[in-house]
Amino acid sequence: MRKLCSQAGYLLVTAAILIVIFGFLAASITYMAVTESHSATSQLVTSRALYVAESGLQAGIIKLLSPNLTQRAVCSGIPYNNQSVGDGKFTLAYTLQTPTSATTLRDYISETDKVIPVVDAAEYAPSGRLMIDREMIDYTGIGSGLSECGGHSSCFIGGKRGRDNTKAVNHDVGTPVGQYQCDIQSTGGIPDASQTSARRILSENVQLERGWLIGAPANISDPPNHYLAGIYRWNENQWPRENFGMELDRNLFSISMLSNVDGWILGSGIILHYDGLSWSEYTSSRVAGNLKGLYCVSANDCWIVGSSGLIYHYPKPNGSPKVWYRFALVRDSELSKRPILTSVYCVDNNNCWAVGYIPAKDVPYGFAKSVAYHYHDNVWTQEHVDGYPGDILEKVYCYDADNCWAVGKSDLGGRGIVYRYDSSVHEWYYAAFMYFNGSGWEFFKSLRDVYCTSGDSCWFVGGEGWFYYYNGVSLNTRFHQTDEGEILHAVSCYNSKNCWAAGNSGYVYHYDGLSWTKAGKVDNTTAINGISLVGASLQPEAIWKEEF
């Protein structure tokens, strides 16, 4: 009997222990389930906060670069504070990043280098986008020290070359390094951005747009007979006159900007250079002749063309200081006459085209003759132009080596003309001189400029203020005529939904992907002759990161 009682007591103790163990296990399982539930809920909420913060970034980018100018805001005025989106809110902070004085490359860099050595990177953003010649380069940080910078004291690291549809190329020592961006920080939270447990912070570097217009000087009345230079710069929302620092009574014909800190202007008897701070006359060179066309491939590869077949190049090999020099003096192979060259354009450092004409007085049959020349392997060679007597080519543009256009007018009545380049036979052929207006065919008026955003998307402008569009098949689409019916001298685009045009009245027109609209007037007396734009075409966003 005692034995049975002893066994029963043992079983009771065992049962109690098991109850405690199972209770502990149940409590643990319950605790883990609750913890995992809270963790999953917290993760879900923070994920939603991430999406809210990302929405904030996208809203900020749209405000900076919307094709519709009326919807834009400048970097310093993006109007989002506790903006609702879904079940959360975001707040934006922003910083305009552009150096007061541009740095330059400390050393030569090849097309594959990821470390960019410079003289001093102190005034640049911690990450973002650089403009070196015509190449866009994104970078993740700023380095210092000989080991990090490849033997130099300052550099940009984590370079991503050839961004935004640009081509990675070599760059020479001393090349200016540009930057013009808005750094956006977006704080997203659930239910609002002040939360600390359900908040995510994202940042992104966004490249901003720069642009220049050039033209005739403005005659101011006080004091009388004083002139202001016809140079205007886009500052995110308008085209104010550029501070030139001196009077200038010269007409400006052509402009070629490489970045926001490096560019050239060609005018009547004058060459101007821009260093990121101001324009100044480039007095190191003395060029002669009636010069009309200018284009720069890089800081050390620029061309000027003009009358008497003159072709200048910059800089002179082994020259110090750097100067423009006469590279070639071309003739027409048939007439042995020197042409008037009006325009030059390059797609790279080994493929350039110049166009112009032989004046009627120098042609036996009494009508002007159009001419074209191609630069390749260090030589300018004349190419055949299969056109009509009297044609005068005034502007050439190439999207790439297989998509080149030239426009102008005929001195037989002034109708507009369009030529296209056949790269397979190195010949220019007549592409169009009439368009269908909806009810019948009309001649183009004198055409002054052409710009393409792709091989099958081009704008043509000229007389009577019409905008003509090539859609890859035909050049029959005619867009809005300007109110003044003016002569449009220039057109250029950032992309297919963001273009600018201007002409002899001083009015500036903008295209937003749907229509052309008047976007202001730069001056009551200024005729605009040229446009050069600097900015992203497809991808303005550079470095995206989350901040912890």
VOGU-3710 file (C-alpha; in Angstrom, 3 decimals, decimal comma):
1> mrklcsqagy> 0,000/0,000/0,000  2,840/2,365/0,833  4,426/1,564/-2,466  1,301/2,501/-4,354  1,043/5,828/-2,530  4,675/6,593/-3,264  4,145/5,957/-6,982  1,045/8,161/-7,056  2,982/11,034/-5,500  5,704/10,673/-8,090
11> llvtaailiv> 3,170/10,828/-10,892  1,636/13,971/-9,445  5,023/15,682/-9,370  5,726/14,599/-12,943  2,346/15,831/-14,068  2,940/19,198/-12,436  6,311/19,538/-14,148  4,778/18,671/-17,503  2,023/21,211/-16,964  4,616/23,876/-16,247
21> ifgflaasit> 6,651/22,898/-19,314  3,657/22,863/-21,621  2,459/26,148/-20,201  5,847/27,669/-20,826  5,838/26,348/-24,366  2,352/27,704/-24,956  3,341/31,101/-23,580  6,479/31,115/-25,707  4,566/30,195/-28,823  1,987/32,855/-28,063
31> ymavteshsa> 4,724/35,421/-27,434  6,503/34,561/-30,673  3,270/34,694/-32,612  2,412/38,085/-31,175  5,983/39,306/-31,754  5,996/38,068/-35,337  2,607/39,662/-35,880  3,883/42,969/-34,537  7,051/42,598/-36,625  5,075/41,839/-39,762
41> tsqlvtsral> 2,775/44,774/-39,083  5,750/47,054/-38,449  7,466/45,840/-41,606  4,308/46,417/-43,604  3,938/49,931/-42,222  7,581/50,847/-42,886  7,245/49,438/-46,421  4,266/51,692/-46,958  6,314/54,596/-45,602  8,992/53,767/-48,194
51> yvaesglqag> 6,432/54,013/-50,984  5,217/57,328/-49,579  8,785/58,684/-49,538  9,345/57,434/-53,114  6,128/59,187/-54,173  7,576/62,347/-52,682  10,721/62,050/-54,779  8,718/61,570/-57,944  6,481/64,534/-57,109  9,567/66,696/-56,588
61> iikllspnlt> 11,112/65,645/-59,903  7,878/66,414/-61,757  7,770/69,859/-60,149  11,333/70,546/-61,286  11,128/69,211/-64,836  7,489/68,965/-65,909  7,058/69,510/-69,670  4,274/71,929/-68,731  6,078/75,094/-67,621  3,067/76,329/-65,625
71> qravcsgipy> 3,385/73,310/-63,311  7,064/73,829/-62,532  8,788/75,084/-59,392  12,400/76,103/-58,865  14,654/73,964/-56,692  14,384/76,377/-53,770  10,603/76,411/-53,858  9,229/72,878/-54,207  5,894/73,269/-52,330  5,512/69,978/-50,458
81> nnqsvgdgkf> 5,224/69,864/-46,658  3,234/67,027/-45,070  1,667/66,271/-48,439  -0,881/63,452/-48,268  -0,497/60,355/-50,407  -2,464/57,200/-49,615  -2,541/56,697/-45,830  0,691/58,617/-45,282  2,359/61,968/-45,817  5,692/63,190/-47,152
91> tlaytlqtpt> 7,802/66,300/-46,731  10,556/67,433/-49,114  13,812/69,224/-48,406  16,011/70,442/-51,257  19,445/71,899/-51,928  20,664/73,541/-55,134  24,130/72,195/-55,970  26,319/74,118/-58,398  29,895/75,241/-57,735  30,644/78,961/-57,633
101> sattlrdyis> 33,898/78,209/-59,432  34,255/75,134/-61,616  37,070/72,700/-60,965  39,021/71,011/-63,763  40,427/67,563/-64,389  43,741/67,021/-62,643  44,692/64,282/-65,080  43,617/62,668/-68,356  40,809/60,126/-67,955  39,942/57,332/-70,354
111> etdkvipvvd> 36,441/56,243/-71,304  36,530/53,451/-68,691  37,945/55,288/-65,644  35,680/55,223/-62,573  37,800/57,590/-60,481  37,717/61,204/-61,700  40,751/63,181/-60,390  40,154/66,936/-60,104  41,911/69,978/-58,740  39,369/70,500/-55,938
121> aaeyapsgrl> 35,962/68,859/-55,365  35,085/70,823/-52,222  32,225/72,844/-53,766  30,468/69,864/-55,343  27,645/67,710/-53,988  28,578/64,584/-51,975  27,056/62,528/-54,816  25,317/63,250/-58,079  26,086/64,040/-61,701  29,007/65,700/-63,460
131> midremidyt> 29,128/67,245/-66,931  32,530/66,825/-68,572  32,528/67,928/-72,198  29,302/66,373/-73,535  29,408/63,300/-71,295  27,238/62,843/-68,207  28,956/60,991/-65,348  27,228/59,925/-62,108  29,340/59,460/-58,983  28,662/58,034/-55,531
141> gigsglsecg> 31,128/60,017/-53,423  34,078/62,376/-53,105  37,488/60,888/-52,392  40,610/62,339/-50,885  44,107/61,026/-50,450  46,627/59,547/-52,831  45,478/55,937/-52,500  41,781/56,656/-53,065  42,370/59,139/-55,896  45,057/57,303/-57,862
151> ghsscfiggk> 47,936/59,488/-56,781  45,926/62,734/-56,560  44,559/64,618/-53,574  40,946/65,121/-54,699  38,588/63,063/-56,853  35,080/61,804/-57,501  34,649/58,067/-56,904  32,182/55,408/-58,008  31,894/56,938/-61,449  29,157/55,640/-63,759
161> rgrdntkavn> 30,111/56,678/-67,272  28,011/57,690/-70,270  24,812/58,375/-68,365  21,591/59,728/-69,862  22,228/58,501/-73,395  25,632/60,191/-73,646  28,800/58,447/-74,794  31,718/57,628/-72,511  34,833/59,168/-74,085  38,341/60,248/-73,123
171> hdvgtpvgqy> 38,822/63,681/-71,532  41,957/65,803/-71,408  43,644/67,261/-68,344  42,319/70,753/-67,605  38,778/70,077/-68,893  36,146/71,985/-66,847  33,822/69,903/-64,669  30,223/71,097/-64,493  27,398/70,388/-62,077  23,894/71,827/-61,818
181> qcdiqstggi> 21,509/69,724/-59,771  18,806/69,807/-57,120  19,324/67,365/-54,252  15,915/66,255/-52,987  15,325/64,559/-49,632  11,903/62,975/-49,135  10,676/61,941/-45,667  7,652/59,652/-45,801  5,692/58,447/-42,798  2,571/56,640/-41,684
191> pdasqtsarr> 0,378/58,481/-40,800  2,684/61,491/-41,303  6,345/62,409/-41,758  6,881/63,232/-38,068  6,642/59,567/-37,024  9,875/57,891/-35,940  8,693/54,268/-35,891  7,055/54,287/-39,333  9,266/56,655/-41,322  11,608/56,284/-44,290
201> ilsenvqler> 13,983/58,919/-45,671  15,118/58,836/-49,303  17,291/61,205/-51,304  18,029/61,664/-54,988  20,209/63,973/-57,093  18,278/65,509/-59,986  20,042/67,239/-62,857  18,496/70,603/-63,714  18,235/72,296/-67,080  20,438/75,081/-68,360
211> gwligapani> 20,040/76,876/-71,665  21,305/79,935/-73,522  19,817/82,183/-76,193  21,999/84,529/-78,239  21,252/87,203/-80,798  21,363/90,875/-81,623  22,440/93,468/-79,038  19,838/95,586/-77,289  20,111/99,340/-77,791  19,279/101,015/-74,496
221> sdppnhylag> 18,121/104,628/-74,387  19,720/105,657/-71,088  22,483/106,422/-71,733  21,785/106,693/-75,478  23,563/104,541/-78,043  24,722/102,027/-75,485  24,306/98,327/-76,128  23,767/95,255/-73,979  24,931/91,871/-75,193  22,210/89,617/-76,604
231> iyrwnenqwp> 22,910/86,695/-74,244  20,147/85,128/-72,130  20,280/82,147/-69,742  17,484/79,862/-68,567  17,335/79,937/-64,742  14,665/77,267/-64,124  11,665/79,488/-64,909  12,637/82,405/-67,182  15,238/83,800/-69,615  16,959/86,818/-67,989
241> renfgmeldr> 19,803/88,642/-69,711  23,217/87,241/-68,861  25,520/89,619/-67,003  28,263/90,245/-69,539  30,177/92,887/-67,598  30,777/95,143/-70,608  28,940/96,808/-73,477  28,706/94,778/-76,658  27,230/96,069/-79,899  27,967/92,944/-81,957
251> nlfsismlsn> 25,428/90,590/-83,461  25,904/87,058/-82,139  25,368/84,242/-84,636  26,168/80,858/-83,128  26,554/79,227/-79,689  27,875/75,827/-78,595  27,657/74,848/-74,913  29,479/71,768/-73,650  28,262/71,991/-70,046  27,001/74,601/-67,624
261> vdgwilgsgi> 30,622/75,772/-67,120  32,110/75,638/-70,619  30,923/77,104/-73,913  31,622/79,408/-76,859  29,779/82,110/-78,803  30,641/83,342/-82,282  29,644/86,868/-83,260  30,413/89,596/-85,742  34,188/89,910/-85,446  34,258/88,452/-81,933
271> ilhydglsws> 34,621/85,122/-80,097  33,338/84,767/-76,521  34,142/82,046/-73,985  32,189/81,002/-70,871  33,914/79,620/-67,760  30,889/78,998/-65,547  30,963/82,475/-64,015  30,896/84,913/-66,911  31,386/85,474/-70,626  34,522/87,193/-71,830
281> eytssrvagn> 36,079/88,008/-75,163  38,658/85,412/-76,147  41,511/87,731/-77,078  44,196/85,036/-77,382  43,009/84,365/-80,939  42,628/86,662/-83,906  40,437/85,095/-86,568  39,679/86,798/-89,885  36,743/86,621/-92,254  32,961/86,673/-92,066
291> lkglycvsan> 32,426/83,716/-89,731  28,988/82,176/-89,164  29,048/78,606/-87,799  30,427/77,159/-84,528  30,401/73,734/-82,888  32,403/72,116/-80,074  32,872/68,385/-79,596  34,897/68,873/-76,416  36,882/71,520/-74,570  39,815/70,785/-76,883
301> dcwivgssgl> 37,966/70,193/-80,146  35,974/73,107/-81,591  35,271/74,283/-85,142  34,346/77,608/-86,761  33,372/78,056/-90,431  32,761/81,124/-92,567  33,214/82,948/-95,845  35,938/82,213/-98,414  35,956/78,543/-97,401  37,553/79,316/-94,033
311> iyhypkpngs> 37,596/76,572/-91,404  39,163/77,257/-87,999  39,931/74,767/-85,248  40,610/75,077/-81,524  43,145/74,664/-80,060  46,307/74,857/-82,124  48,470/71,773/-81,483  51,155/72,412/-78,872  50,059/76,029/-78,606  50,427/78,003/-75,387
321> pkvwyrfalv> 48,200/79,798/-74,697  45,495/77,883/-76,511  44,413/79,652/-79,708  42,134/79,236/-82,690  44,000/78,626/-85,940  43,139/78,220/-89,612  42,776/74,503/-90,226  41,613/74,488/-93,845  40,659/76,681/-96,782  38,254/74,653/-98,911
331> rdselskrpi> 37,145/75,126/-102,533  34,342/73,838/-104,685  35,841/71,069/-106,807  33,697/71,903/-109,861  33,993/75,692/-109,990  37,257/76,087/-108,088  35,554/78,831/-106,082  35,666/79,311/-102,317  32,234/78,833/-100,709  30,490/80,761/-97,962
341> ltsvycvdnn> 30,202/78,217/-95,156  27,234/78,900/-92,880  27,052/76,028/-90,381  29,042/73,142/-88,882  28,028/70,156/-86,745  29,823/67,085/-85,376  28,666/63,747/-84,000  32,115/62,869/-82,637  35,742/63,954/-82,987  36,112/62,214/-86,351
351> ncwavgyipa> 32,825/63,048/-88,092  31,795/66,636/-88,786  29,837/68,319/-91,563  29,898/71,884/-92,844  27,396/73,334/-95,317  27,040/76,547/-97,320  26,891/77,804/-100,871  28,731/79,412/-103,765  27,217/82,896/-104,359  25,337/83,411/-107,608
361> kdvpygfaks> 27,935/85,913/-108,848  30,566/83,147/-108,824  28,452/80,592/-110,704  28,384/80,662/-114,540  24,663/79,968/-114,813  23,905/82,825/-112,395  22,303/80,936/-109,513  23,759/79,976/-106,115  25,121/76,459/-105,693  24,814/74,527/-102,402
371> vayhyhdnvw> 27,906/72,748/-101,025  28,727/70,325/-98,207  32,000/69,076/-96,677  32,773/66,150/-94,386  35,586/65,988/-91,826  37,116/62,547/-91,321  40,631/61,333/-90,519  41,945/64,871/-90,156  40,784/66,023/-93,629  37,805/68,061/-94,882
381> tqehvdgypg> 36,447/66,549/-98,127  33,701/67,887/-100,376  30,625/65,696/-100,779  28,125/65,754/-103,613  24,904/67,720/-103,126  22,208/66,448/-105,444  20,028/69,539/-105,509  18,736/72,403/-107,614  20,359/75,627/-108,845  19,755/78,534/-106,501
391> dilekvycyd> 19,698/76,518/-103,277  21,459/78,039/-100,234  22,140/75,788/-97,236  22,066/77,700/-93,941  22,102/75,102/-91,140  23,203/71,500/-90,660  22,284/69,131/-87,823  23,075/65,458/-87,235  21,392/63,204/-84,703  24,042/60,617/-85,531
401> adncwavgks> 26,290/59,792/-88,500  23,351/58,221/-90,372  20,788/60,933/-89,673  21,946/64,344/-90,901  19,783/67,168/-92,229  20,504/70,513/-93,864  17,999/73,335/-94,372  17,946/76,687/-96,093  16,257/78,533/-98,918  16,303/78,970/-102,650
411> dlggrgivyr> 17,314/82,337/-104,051  14,645/81,690/-106,699  11,617/82,969/-104,785  12,855/82,271/-101,244  11,114/78,894/-100,753  12,447/76,646/-98,017  14,537/73,569/-98,791  15,396/70,381/-96,897  18,298/68,061/-97,696  19,157/64,727/-96,108
421> ydssvhewyy> 22,450/62,866/-95,944  22,927/59,380/-97,366  25,855/58,009/-95,377  26,137/54,907/-97,575  27,268/56,968/-100,585  28,353/60,178/-98,792  25,869/62,293/-100,703  23,238/64,879/-99,844  19,892/64,558/-101,613  16,793/66,717/-101,910
431> aafmyfngsg> 14,330/65,610/-99,217  11,498/68,144/-99,338  10,452/71,615/-100,452  6,649/71,298/-100,111  4,213/70,145/-97,444  0,505/69,255/-97,423  -1,520/71,878/-95,521  -4,679/69,778/-95,273  -6,248/70,864/-98,519  -3,338/71,308/-100,881
441> weffkslrdv> 0,437/71,500/-101,286  2,466/74,569/-100,376  6,120/75,510/-100,558  8,054/75,721/-97,321  9,069/79,236/-96,468  12,750/79,896/-95,858  13,953/77,345/-93,267  16,541/78,438/-90,694  17,124/75,545/-88,295  16,504/71,849/-87,591
451> yctsgdscwf> 16,827/69,688/-84,480  16,121/65,980/-83,939  15,388/64,115/-80,711  15,773/60,768/-82,502  16,335/59,473/-86,007  12,627/59,742/-86,752  11,602/62,826/-84,778  12,780/66,242/-86,036  11,632/69,864/-85,862  12,156/72,415/-88,642
461> vggegwfyyy> 11,587/76,170/-88,229  11,867/79,242/-90,417  9,760/81,867/-92,152  6,216/82,892/-91,190  6,463/81,285/-87,758  5,455/77,719/-88,595  6,812/74,608/-86,845  7,248/71,624/-89,182  7,628/68,086/-87,875  9,229/64,970/-89,364
471> ngvslntrfh> 7,736/61,771/-87,921  10,088/59,223/-89,461  7,983/58,860/-92,595  7,196/62,301/-93,950  7,681/66,010/-93,325  4,060/66,988/-93,837  2,977/67,894/-90,308  2,666/71,621/-89,698  2,177/72,877/-86,141  0,996/76,150/-84,616
481> qtdegeilha> 1,992/79,370/-86,327  3,343/82,064/-83,999  1,068/85,027/-83,344  3,491/87,384/-85,020  4,190/85,128/-88,013  7,824/85,889/-87,381  10,952/84,270/-88,801  12,087/81,580/-86,378  15,883/81,347/-86,391  16,581/78,578/-83,870
491> vscynskncw> 15,148/75,411/-82,337  16,588/72,923/-79,834  15,299/70,238/-77,475  16,141/68,461/-74,241  13,875/65,594/-75,318  10,777/64,938/-77,415  8,527/66,678/-74,856  10,705/69,661/-74,037  11,802/71,972/-76,867  12,526/75,670/-77,323
501> aagnsgyvyh> 12,423/77,967/-80,349  12,956/81,689/-80,934  13,320/84,180/-83,730  13,522/87,740/-84,925  10,876/89,227/-82,593  12,523/88,220/-79,321  9,641/85,935/-78,369  10,510/82,488/-77,021  8,334/79,434/-77,670  8,135/76,143/-75,773
511> ydglswtkag> 6,913/72,679/-76,797  5,567/70,371/-74,062  4,914/67,247/-76,120  1,481/68,427/-77,214  1,730/71,957/-78,569  3,949/75,006/-79,025  3,101/77,991/-76,819  4,558/81,452/-76,286  6,764/81,453/-73,183  7,709/85,116/-72,908
521> kvdnttaing> 9,869/87,704/-74,594  13,522/88,299/-73,823  13,729/91,878/-75,065  11,783/94,363/-77,150  14,646/94,913/-79,591  16,492/91,606/-79,666  16,355/89,058/-82,482  17,409/85,580/-81,335  19,807/83,729/-83,645  20,818/80,651/-81,662
531> islvgaslqp> 19,898/78,276/-78,832  22,085/75,835/-76,913  20,634/73,606/-74,177  22,442/71,667/-71,454  20,613/69,088/-69,371  19,255/65,573/-69,180  17,372/64,182/-72,134  15,986/60,927/-70,715  17,178/60,347/-67,144  17,672/63,418/-64,935
541> eaiwkeef> 17,914/61,273/-61,789  21,463/60,427/-60,741  22,113/58,732/-57,360  19,204/57,320/-55,309  19,823/56,248/-51,718  18,096/55,659/-48,404  19,281/57,541/-45,362  19,345/55,840/-41,957
//
